[in-house]
């Protein structure tokens, strides 16, 4: 572990030993990201399939998580594991990242596949609309998620991680699912 690296949680240096070895993506030089992206492209050879939740709490507020690697807000979600169905993945990710459970699955808000959207790899992301319970537990992995928030429409951040503001806009519109 390199002792000179620091990971910041909630704007403060982390004192947790395992967090000191993580470099937030936003701090990596562009040249390093280019090399990592190219290595991932050769290793994976296929896009990664992911799912994220455009989720609302009982009071109508939108559920967002603050990512530890970028420090920005995002829709909760993650990659589908081998043998896992999309609804099961969504339920697992919501519990791990936001400490909440799905109350009702309302359908597909969109499928997003723009290769340059996520700087880490090419991802095909299925956005599912759902209703969730009020979060009852903290995020399971503080290296991935530092905070969970509920936002009214007028409180939503202007920018979300990895171009997710377009995903949320599509889910909020109530229009037919987006296919990108």
Beta strands, then each sheet from edge to edge (+ up, - down):
strand 1: 8-9
strand 2: 12-13
strand 3: 48-56
strand 4: 62-67
strand 5: 73-74
strand 6: 77-79
strand 7: 102-112
strand 8: 123-132
strand 9: 145-151
strand 10: 178-179
sheet 1: 1+ 2-
sheet 2: 6+ 3- 8- 7+ 10+
sheet 3: 5+ 4- 9+
end
